[in-house]
Amino acid sequence: MLVDSHCHLDRVDLRRYEGDFTKLMQATADAGVTRMLCVSIDLEHYPEMRRLVDPFAQIAVSVGVHPNHAEGCEPTPEQLVALASDPRNVAIGETGLDYFHRDLDPARQHARFRVHIAAARECGKPLIVHTRDAREDTIAILREEGADAVGGVLHCFTENWEMAKAGLDLGFYISFSGIVTFKSAEDLREVARRVPLDRLLIETDSPYLAPVPHRGKPNEPKLVTHVASCIAALRGMDSAQIAAATSENYFRLFGTAATDAAQPNRTLV
């Protein structure tokens, strides 16, 4: 079993599957990827995303607004908590800080981040945190808002060991995407070697950041196999061991709602 702990299935280009989402899910299952977490980045498209994945029991969802999303109304804790009451919902996010693009000014990002943490604490669900070029502020806000009460994951991790350690100390998991396979990512690979096995997750962040040997092409959940293989090689393990450990970590973090057992009448291709 492999789990893609972070993907955006509503944004995957289905043209190579003749526009058929079921064919994408079949290709994913054929690759041995049996669970996925489809992550929200805005509330405007959330209902459409939720309808798309509804028939497929292997897909859990989150609700949140990305730090770079500049359109629409700001989410409130009450909105996020209400949407998180969905039995298929396992997390709040993605949320966080991104100073690389700065589509939103930092003050607005900070306020939005705090709203998500408040919602996560209210509903008792973990956070999915996006952080880029904002190490100190991300950790500071997580500490100030008591995010250690719910924990979560620093997703698509690209920062240094010091930040990883700070996240781990707050009870967070660290997730690696296809970036870890890039030739230029030796420093990140060193972090991937050091993260404790029981706090490690893998993801695709589909449709973005396809791993080597598919870099530059559209990404999809089945390619998480390459992330698993890369991390296995880094740690002197085999891919099956990484698959088993990261799957166990996924279920521990996100709970039984992340399994198909919560939705026994749904389709599982």
C-alpha positions as CSV (number, residue, x, y, z in Angstrom):
1,M,0.0,0.0,0.0
2,L,1.1,3.5,-0.8
3,V,-0.6,6.8,0.3
4,D,-0.4,10.1,-1.5
5,S,-0.8,12.4,1.5
6,H,-1.3,15.6,-0.4
7,C,-2.8,16.1,-3.9
8,H,-5.2,18.4,-5.7
9,L,-7.2,15.9,-7.8
10,D,-9.6,18.5,-9.0
11,R,-6.7,20.2,-10.8
12,V,-5.2,17.2,-12.5
13,D,-5.4,17.3,-16.3
14,L,-7.6,14.4,-17.3
15,R,-7.0,14.7,-21.1
16,R,-4.7,11.7,-21.1
17,Y,-7.6,9.8,-19.4
18,E,-10.1,10.9,-22.0
19,G,-11.6,13.3,-19.4
20,D,-12.6,10.3,-17.2
21,F,-11.7,10.7,-13.5
22,T,-12.5,7.0,-12.9
23,K,-9.6,6.1,-15.3
24,L,-7.3,8.3,-13.3
25,M,-8.3,6.4,-10.2
26,Q,-7.8,3.1,-11.9
27,A,-4.3,4.0,-13.0
28,T,-3.6,5.1,-9.4
29,A,-4.8,1.8,-8.0
30,D,-2.8,-0.1,-10.6
31,A,0.4,1.6,-9.3
32,G,-0.4,0.4,-5.8
33,V,-1.5,3.8,-4.5
34,T,-4.6,3.0,-2.5
35,R,-5.3,6.2,-0.4
36,M,-5.1,9.9,-1.2
37,L,-5.8,13.1,0.6
38,C,-7.3,15.7,-1.8
39,V,-6.4,19.1,-0.3
40,S,-8.4,22.3,-0.6
41,I,-6.8,25.6,-1.6
42,D,-10.0,27.8,-1.7
43,L,-13.6,27.7,-0.6
44,E,-15.0,28.8,-4.0
45,H,-14.1,25.5,-5.7
46,Y,-14.5,23.3,-2.6
47,P,-18.0,22.1,-3.4
48,E,-17.0,21.1,-6.9
49,M,-13.9,19.3,-5.6
50,R,-16.0,17.5,-2.9
51,R,-18.5,16.3,-5.5
52,L,-15.7,15.0,-7.8
53,V,-14.2,12.7,-5.1
54,D,-17.4,11.7,-3.4
55,P,-17.8,8.3,-5.1
56,F,-14.3,7.2,-4.2
57,A,-13.8,5.9,-0.7
58,Q,-10.0,5.9,-1.0
59,I,-10.0,9.7,-1.1
60,A,-10.2,11.9,2.0
61,V,-10.4,15.6,1.9
62,S,-9.4,18.7,3.8
63,V,-10.8,22.3,3.8
64,G,-8.8,25.5,3.8
65,V,-7.6,28.5,1.9
66,H,-4.0,28.6,0.5
67,P,-1.9,31.5,1.7
68,N,-1.5,32.8,-1.9
69,H,-5.2,32.7,-2.7
70,A,-6.2,36.3,-3.2
71,E,-9.8,36.1,-4.4
72,G,-13.0,35.6,-2.5
73,C,-13.9,36.3,1.1
74,E,-11.6,35.5,3.9
75,P,-12.6,32.3,5.7
76,T,-13.9,32.4,9.3
77,P,-13.3,29.8,11.9
78,E,-17.0,29.0,11.9
79,Q,-17.0,28.3,8.2
80,L,-14.0,26.0,8.4
81,V,-15.3,24.1,11.4
82,A,-18.7,23.6,9.7
83,L,-17.1,22.2,6.5
84,A,-14.7,20.1,8.6
85,S,-17.7,18.3,10.1
86,D,-18.0,16.3,6.9
87,P,-17.1,12.6,7.7
88,R,-14.7,12.6,4.8
89,N,-12.8,15.6,6.1
90,V,-9.7,14.8,8.0
91,A,-7.8,18.1,8.2
92,I,-7.8,21.9,8.1
93,G,-5.7,23.4,5.3
94,E,-3.7,23.9,3.4
95,T,-2.8,27.0,5.2
96,G,0.4,28.7,6.2
97,L,2.8,31.4,4.9
98,D,4.4,31.9,1.5
99,Y,6.8,34.9,1.1
100,F,8.1,33.7,-2.2
101,H,5.1,34.7,-4.3
102,R,3.6,37.3,-1.9
103,D,0.2,37.3,-3.7
104,L,-1.1,38.4,-0.3
105,D,0.7,40.7,2.0
106,P,2.2,39.1,5.1
107,A,-0.2,40.7,7.5
108,R,-3.2,39.2,5.7
109,Q,-1.4,35.8,5.4
110,H,-0.7,35.9,9.2
111,A,-4.4,36.6,10.0
112,R,-5.6,33.9,7.7
113,F,-3.1,31.4,9.2
114,R,-4.3,32.2,12.7
115,V,-7.9,31.6,11.6
116,H,-7.1,28.2,10.3
117,I,-5.2,27.2,13.5
118,A,-8.2,28.4,15.6
119,A,-10.5,26.3,13.5
120,A,-8.3,23.2,13.8
121,R,-8.2,23.6,17.6
122,E,-12.0,24.0,17.7
123,C,-12.8,20.9,15.6
124,G,-9.8,18.8,16.8
125,K,-8.4,18.1,13.4
126,P,-4.8,18.4,12.3
127,L,-3.3,21.2,10.1
128,I,-1.8,21.0,6.7
129,V,0.8,23.7,6.6
130,H,2.4,25.3,3.5
131,T,5.5,27.2,4.2
132,R,7.9,28.8,1.8
133,D,10.6,31.4,2.6
134,A,8.8,32.0,5.9
135,R,10.6,29.7,8.4
136,E,10.7,31.9,11.5
137,D,7.2,33.3,11.1
138,T,5.6,30.0,10.4
139,I,7.0,28.4,13.5
140,A,6.3,31.5,15.6
141,I,2.6,31.6,14.7
142,L,2.2,27.8,15.2
143,R,3.7,28.3,18.7
144,E,1.7,31.4,19.6
145,E,-1.6,29.9,18.5
146,G,-1.1,26.6,20.3
147,A,-1.0,24.4,17.2
148,D,0.8,21.7,19.1
149,A,-2.6,20.9,20.5
150,V,-3.7,19.4,17.2
151,G,-0.5,18.8,15.3
152,G,-0.4,18.3,11.6
153,V,2.0,18.2,8.7
154,L,4.5,20.6,7.1
155,H,3.7,19.5,3.6
156,C,6.0,19.6,0.5
157,F,8.8,20.4,2.8
158,T,11.7,22.3,1.2
159,E,13.3,24.0,4.3
160,N,16.3,23.2,6.4
161,W,16.8,20.7,9.3
162,E,16.4,23.4,11.9
163,M,12.8,24.1,10.7
164,A,12.0,20.4,10.4
165,K,13.2,19.9,14.0
166,A,11.1,22.8,15.2
167,G,8.0,21.3,13.5
168,L,8.8,17.9,14.9
169,D,9.0,19.4,18.4
170,L,5.5,20.8,17.9
171,G,4.2,17.4,17.1
172,F,4.1,17.8,13.3
173,Y,4.9,15.3,10.6
174,I,7.2,16.2,7.7
175,S,6.1,15.4,4.1
176,F,8.3,15.2,1.1
177,S,7.2,15.6,-2.5
178,G,8.9,15.0,-5.9
179,I,11.3,17.9,-5.1
180,V,13.3,15.5,-3.1
181,T,14.2,13.7,-6.3
182,F,15.5,16.8,-8.0
183,K,19.3,16.9,-8.7
184,S,19.6,20.3,-7.0
185,A,17.9,19.1,-3.8
186,E,20.9,17.5,-1.9
187,D,20.3,19.6,1.2
188,L,16.6,18.5,1.3
189,R,17.7,14.9,0.9
190,E,19.8,15.2,4.0
191,V,16.7,16.4,5.9
192,A,14.8,13.4,4.5
193,R,17.5,11.1,5.9
194,R,17.2,12.6,9.4
195,V,13.4,12.9,9.9
196,P,12.3,10.0,12.3
197,L,10.7,7.2,10.3
198,D,7.5,7.5,12.4
199,R,7.0,11.2,11.5
200,L,7.6,10.9,7.7
201,L,5.0,11.3,5.0
202,I,5.2,11.3,1.2
203,E,3.1,13.1,-1.4
204,T,2.9,14.3,-5.0
205,D,1.2,17.7,-4.6
206,S,-0.3,16.8,-7.9
207,P,-0.6,18.2,-10.5
208,Y,2.5,20.1,-9.6
209,L,6.2,19.1,-9.0
210,A,6.4,15.8,-10.8
211,P,9.3,13.7,-9.6
212,V,12.3,12.6,-11.6
213,P,12.1,11.0,-14.2
214,H,8.9,12.8,-15.0
215,R,10.0,16.3,-14.0
216,G,8.4,19.0,-16.0
217,K,5.4,16.9,-16.9
218,P,2.0,16.8,-15.3
219,N,2.0,15.1,-11.9
220,E,-0.5,12.6,-10.6
221,P,-0.9,10.4,-7.5
222,K,0.6,7.2,-9.1
223,L,4.0,9.0,-9.3
224,V,4.3,9.0,-5.5
225,T,6.1,5.7,-6.1
226,H,9.1,7.6,-7.2
227,V,9.2,9.7,-4.0
228,A,9.0,6.5,-2.0
229,S,11.8,4.9,-3.9
230,C,14.1,8.0,-3.6
231,I,13.6,8.2,0.2
232,A,14.1,4.4,0.6
233,A,17.4,4.7,-1.2
234,L,18.5,7.7,0.9
235,R,17.7,5.8,4.1
236,G,19.1,2.4,3.1
237,M,15.7,0.8,3.1
238,D,13.5,-0.8,0.5
239,S,10.5,0.9,-1.0
240,A,8.1,-1.5,0.7
241,Q,9.3,-0.5,4.1
242,I,8.9,3.2,3.3
243,A,5.4,2.5,1.8
244,A,4.4,0.7,5.0
245,A,5.8,3.3,7.4
246,T,4.4,6.3,5.6
247,S,1.0,4.6,5.2
248,E,0.9,3.9,9.0
249,N,1.9,7.5,9.7
250,Y,-0.9,8.8,7.5
251,F,-3.5,6.8,9.3
252,R,-2.1,7.8,12.7
253,L,-2.2,11.5,11.9
254,F,-5.5,11.7,10.1
255,G,-7.4,9.0,11.9
256,T,-9.9,6.4,10.8
257,A,-11.8,8.8,8.6
258,A,-8.9,8.6,6.2
259,T,-9.7,4.9,5.5
260,D,-12.4,3.5,3.3
261,A,-13.9,1.8,6.3
262,A,-15.6,5.1,7.1
263,Q,-17.5,5.0,3.8
264,P,-18.3,1.3,3.1
265,N,-20.8,2.0,0.3
266,R,-18.4,4.1,-1.8
267,T,-16.5,3.0,-4.9
268,L,-13.0,1.7,-4.4
269,V,-11.3,1.0,-7.7
